[in-house]
Amino acid sequence: MLVLITYDVNVTTKAGVKRLRHISKHCLDFGVRVQNSVFECEIDPAQWVQLKDRLLATMDATQDSLRFYRLGKRGRELVEHHGSKRVDNPVFDSLIL
């Protein structure tokens, strides 16, 4: 299934900067960065549970925000891309318009 993950982490403290790095790394473990704080992850349901648990355990709900868009197995068909910022993954590149 395709999951789009966006996040906003408060980086006014050292702890916030650390959380930002960890959230980004967790997302990179399962997907590709398509914009600064946006990741596309092609994952199965078990991986989804694992990734979501990692992210929720890392964030500070009083200061940070995470948004998950579960687009499903056919979610790639809903993606339309225009402009110069292509994803550096051949599997994704062949699927993005």
PADO-193482 format. One line per 2 residues: number of its first residue (from 1); their letters; for each residue x, y, z of N, C-alpha, C, O, CB. Coordinates in steps of 0.02 Angstrom, whole numbers, padded with zeros to 5 digits. Glycine has a CB too. Layout:
! residues N
NUM> a> X Y Z X Y Z X Y Z X Y Z X Y Z | ... $
This chain:
! residues 97
1> ml> 00042 -00059 00000 00000 00000 00000 00044 00062 00000 00100 00060 00025 -00048 00000 00060 | 00018 00115 -00028 00055 00178 -00029 00031 00221 00029 -00028 00232 00039 00045 00215 -00096 $
3> vl> 00079 00246 00069 00065 00291 00124 00105 00354 00114 00166 00352 00102 00081 00258 00194 | 00072 00411 00118 00105 00475 00115 00111 00501 00186 00061 00505 00222 00067 00526 00069 $
5> it> 00171 00519 00207 00183 00542 00275 00210 00613 00272 00259 00627 00237 00232 00495 00313 | 00179 00657 00310 00203 00726 00316 00213 00740 00389 00179 00712 00432 00154 00777 00283 $
7> yd> 00260 00785 00404 00273 00801 00474 00298 00872 00482 00326 00902 00436 00323 00752 00504 | 00286 00897 00541 00311 00963 00561 00337 00955 00632 00298 00942 00678 00255 01019 00556 $
9> vn> 00402 00963 00641 00433 00953 00706 00460 01020 00731 00494 01056 00693 00490 00900 00702 | 00446 01037 00793 00471 01098 00823 00545 01090 00836 00566 01048 00876 00432 01114 00890 $
11> vt> 00586 01129 00801 00659 01123 00806 00691 01182 00843 00748 01199 00829 00689 01116 00737 | 00654 01212 00888 00682 01268 00926 00726 01245 00984 00758 01286 01017 00626 01313 00953 $
13> tk> 00729 01180 00996 00771 01152 01048 00815 01097 01018 00801 01072 00964 00729 01125 01108 | 00867 01078 01054 00909 01022 01032 00869 00957 01029 00880 00916 00984 00969 01014 01079 $
15> ag> 00824 00949 01076 00782 00888 01076 00739 00886 01013 00728 00832 00984 00738 00886 01139 | 00714 00943 00992 00673 00946 00931 00713 00929 00869 00689 00893 00825 00643 01014 00924 $
17> vk> 00774 00954 00865 00818 00939 00809 00832 00864 00807 00833 00833 00753 00885 00978 00813 | 00842 00834 00865 00854 00762 00869 00792 00723 00847 00798 00674 00810 00874 00742 00942 $
19> rl> 00733 00745 00869 00671 00711 00848 00663 00715 00772 00643 00666 00741 00610 00743 00883 | 00678 00773 00744 00672 00782 00672 00717 00732 00635 00694 00700 00587 00691 00853 00652 $
21> rh> 00779 00725 00656 00825 00677 00625 00798 00606 00631 00800 00568 00582 00895 00681 00658 | 00772 00588 00689 00747 00520 00700 00685 00506 00657 00679 00453 00628 00732 00508 00774 $
23> is> 00639 00554 00655 00579 00544 00614 00598 00537 00541 00571 00494 00506 00530 00603 00624 | 00643 00579 00517 00665 00574 00448 00697 00506 00434 00684 00476 00382 00715 00630 00432 $
25> kh> 00740 00483 00479 00772 00418 00470 00722 00361 00469 00727 00316 00427 00823 00406 00526 | 00673 00363 00515 00621 00311 00515 00585 00309 00447 00573 00255 00420 00571 00323 00573 $
27> cl> 00568 00368 00421 00534 00370 00356 00579 00344 00300 00555 00309 00256 00511 00442 00341 | 00643 00362 00302 00689 00338 00251 00699 00262 00254 00715 00231 00203 00757 00372 00259 $
29> df> 00689 00232 00312 00694 00159 00318 00639 00123 00278 00647 00065 00261 00690 00138 00392 | 00584 00159 00264 00527 00127 00232 00506 00159 00166 00466 00131 00129 00469 00128 00278 $
31> gv> 00533 00218 00150 00510 00252 00090 00561 00301 00063 00620 00299 00079 00446 00287 00103 | 00536 00347 00021 00579 00397 -00010 00552 00467 00005 00491 00478 00008 00584 00385 -00086 $
33> rv> 00599 00513 00013 00581 00583 00024 00560 00613 -00043 00597 00608 -00092 00640 00623 00057 | 00501 00644 -00045 00479 00677 -00106 00479 00753 -00098 00480 00789 -00148 00410 00652 -00125 $
35> qn> 00478 00777 -00037 00488 00847 -00020 00519 00849 00049 00527 00797 00080 00420 00888 -00023 | 00538 00908 00073 00576 00912 00136 00545 00871 00193 00581 00833 00225 00581 00983 00157 $
37> sv> 00482 00878 00205 00450 00842 00260 00394 00798 00235 00343 00790 00269 00423 00892 00312 | 00404 00769 00177 00353 00726 00146 00386 00663 00119 00436 00667 00082 00315 00763 00090 $
39> fe> 00359 00605 00138 00385 00541 00115 00329 00499 00084 00272 00500 00107 00417 00503 00173 | 00347 00462 00031 00304 00411 00003 00332 00344 00023 00391 00330 00012 00298 00419 -00075 $
41> ce> 00290 00302 00052 00311 00236 00075 00267 00183 00044 00207 00181 00055 00310 00232 00152 | 00298 00138 00005 00263 00079 -00022 00277 00023 00027 00331 -00006 00028 00288 00060 -00096 $
43> id> 00227 00007 00068 00238 -00041 00123 00179 -00089 00129 00123 -00075 00106 00249 -00004 00188 | 00192 -00145 00161 00138 -00192 00175 00108 -00175 00244 00137 -00134 00281 00164 -00267 00173 $
45> pa> 00051 -00205 00262 00018 -00187 00325 00062 -00196 00387 00058 -00156 00433 -00043 -00228 00332 | 00104 -00248 00389 00147 -00259 00447 00200 -00203 00452 00214 -00179 00507 00182 -00328 00442 $
47> qw> 00228 -00183 00395 00276 -00128 00396 00242 -00063 00416 00272 -00022 00451 00309 -00120 00326 | 00180 -00053 00395 00143 00007 00413 00136 00012 00489 00147 00066 00517 00073 00006 00379 $
49> vq> 00118 -00042 00521 00111 -00042 00594 00178 -00025 00626 00181 00015 00672 00085 -00111 00619 | 00231 -00056 00602 00297 -00044 00630 00319 00029 00621 00342 00061 00669 00349 -00091 00596 $
51> lk> 00310 00056 00561 00330 00125 00548 00289 00174 00590 00317 00220 00620 00324 00141 00474 | 00224 00165 00590 00181 00211 00628 00199 00210 00702 00201 00262 00734 00107 00192 00618 $
53> dr> 00210 00150 00730 00230 00145 00800 00295 00182 00814 00301 00217 00865 00237 00071 00820 | 00344 00174 00770 00408 00209 00778 00399 00285 00778 00426 00321 00820 00457 00189 00722 $
55> ll> 00360 00309 00729 00350 00381 00723 00313 00410 00783 00332 00462 00809 00313 00397 00659 | 00260 00377 00804 00221 00402 00860 00261 00400 00925 00252 00442 00969 00158 00361 00868 $
57> at> 00306 00351 00931 00348 00347 00991 00402 00401 00991 00426 00421 01044 00380 00277 00997 | 00421 00425 00932 00475 00474 00926 00449 00546 00934 00483 00587 00964 00509 00467 00858 $
59> md> 00391 00560 00908 00365 00629 00909 00346 00652 00979 00335 00611 01024 00305 00634 00863 | 00343 00717 00987 00317 00748 01048 00250 00778 01029 00247 00830 00996 00366 00803 01078 $
61> at> 00196 00746 01049 00129 00766 01028 00109 00836 01051 00062 00865 01025 00078 00716 01054 | 00146 00863 01099 00130 00932 01121 00163 00984 01077 00145 01043 01079 00153 00942 01193 $
63> qd> 00212 00963 01036 00249 01012 00995 00252 00995 00921 00264 01039 00879 00318 01018 01021 | 00243 00932 00903 00253 00908 00835 00187 00886 00804 00137 00876 00838 00304 00851 00833 $
65> sl> 00188 00878 00738 00129 00855 00702 00150 00803 00650 00198 00812 00614 00093 00915 00668 | 00112 00749 00647 00120 00697 00596 00053 00688 00561 00000 00689 00593 00145 00629 00627 $
67> rf> 00055 00680 00495 -00005 00665 00457 00009 00605 00413 00060 00601 00380 -00028 00727 00413 | -00038 00557 00413 -00032 00497 00373 -00090 00494 00323 -00148 00501 00342 -00032 00433 00419 $
69> yr> -00073 00484 00260 -00123 00476 00208 -00114 00406 00179 -00067 00393 00142 -00116 00531 00152 | -00159 00361 00197 -00156 00292 00173 -00194 00289 00107 -00255 00293 00105 -00186 00242 00225 $
71> lg> -00157 00281 00053 -00186 00283 -00014 -00200 00214 -00042 -00228 00208 -00096 -00140 00320 -00060 | -00182 00162 -00005 -00199 00094 -00025 -00154 00064 -00078 -00104 00093 -00098 -00268 00093 -00048 $
73> kr> -00174 00004 -00100 -00134 -00033 -00149 -00131 00002 -00216 -00081 -00003 -00252 -00163 -00103 -00157 | -00184 00036 -00234 -00186 00070 -00299 -00170 00145 -00292 -00183 00184 -00337 -00255 00061 -00332 $
75> gr> -00143 00164 -00234 -00129 00234 -00221 -00082 00267 -00270 -00088 00327 -00283 -00101 00241 -00154 | -00036 00229 -00298 00012 00256 -00347 -00025 00286 -00406 -00002 00334 -00436 00061 00202 -00370 $
77> el> -00084 00258 -00423 -00123 00284 -00479 -00150 00354 -00465 -00169 00390 -00511 -00180 00237 -00495 | -00153 00373 -00401 -00180 00438 -00381 -00127 00493 -00382 -00143 00552 -00374 -00211 00434 -00313 $
79> ve> -00063 00473 -00390 -00009 00522 -00386 00003 00553 -00455 00009 00518 -00505 00056 00488 -00361 | 00005 00618 -00456 00021 00655 -00517 00077 00703 -00499 00070 00742 -00452 -00042 00692 -00546 $
81> hh> 00131 00701 -00536 00189 00744 -00521 00204 00790 -00580 00202 00769 -00638 00251 00701 -00505 | 00218 00853 -00564 00238 00902 -00614 00298 00940 -00586 00300 00953 -00526 00180 00951 -00633 $
83> gs> 00345 00957 -00627 00402 00997 -00604 00465 00957 -00601 00469 00899 -00623 00387 01026 -00537 | 00515 00988 -00573 00583 00961 -00577 00604 00914 -00522 00653 00878 -00530 00630 01017 -00579 $
85> kr> 00569 00912 -00467 00592 00873 -00409 00568 00801 -00416 00516 00782 -00388 00567 00904 -00343 | 00606 00761 -00453 00589 00691 -00463 00615 00649 -00405 00662 00668 -00371 00618 00665 -00528 $
87> vd> 00584 00593 -00393 00605 00546 -00342 00664 00506 -00370 00662 00484 -00427 00547 00499 -00321 | 00717 00497 -00330 00777 00462 -00352 00773 00387 -00342 00821 00356 -00319 00838 00489 -00316 $
89> np> 00717 00357 -00359 00707 00286 -00351 00677 00260 -00416 00621 00279 -00433 00662 00269 -00289 | 00712 00216 -00453 00688 00194 -00518 00618 00163 -00515 00579 00171 -00562 00735 00144 -00548 $
91> vf> 00603 00127 -00462 00537 00096 -00456 00484 00150 -00453 00433 00145 -00488 00532 00051 -00393 | 00494 00202 -00413 00447 00257 -00407 00446 00298 -00470 00392 00318 -00493 00463 00300 -00347 $
93> ds> 00505 00312 -00500 00508 00354 -00560 00466 00325 -00616 00435 00363 -00653 00581 00361 -00582 | 00466 00260 -00623 00429 00230 -00677 00353 00234 -00665 00314 00225 -00712 00450 00158 -00686 $
95> li> 00333 00247 -00604 00263 00248 -00588 00234 00319 -00583 00174 00327 -00587 00251 00213 -00524 | 00277 00369 -00574 00253 00438 -00566 00244 00469 -00634 00287 00462 -00678 00303 00479 -00523 $
97> l> 00189 00503 -00643 00176 00536 -00707 00221 00595 -00718 00216 00628 -00769 00103 00558 -00711 $
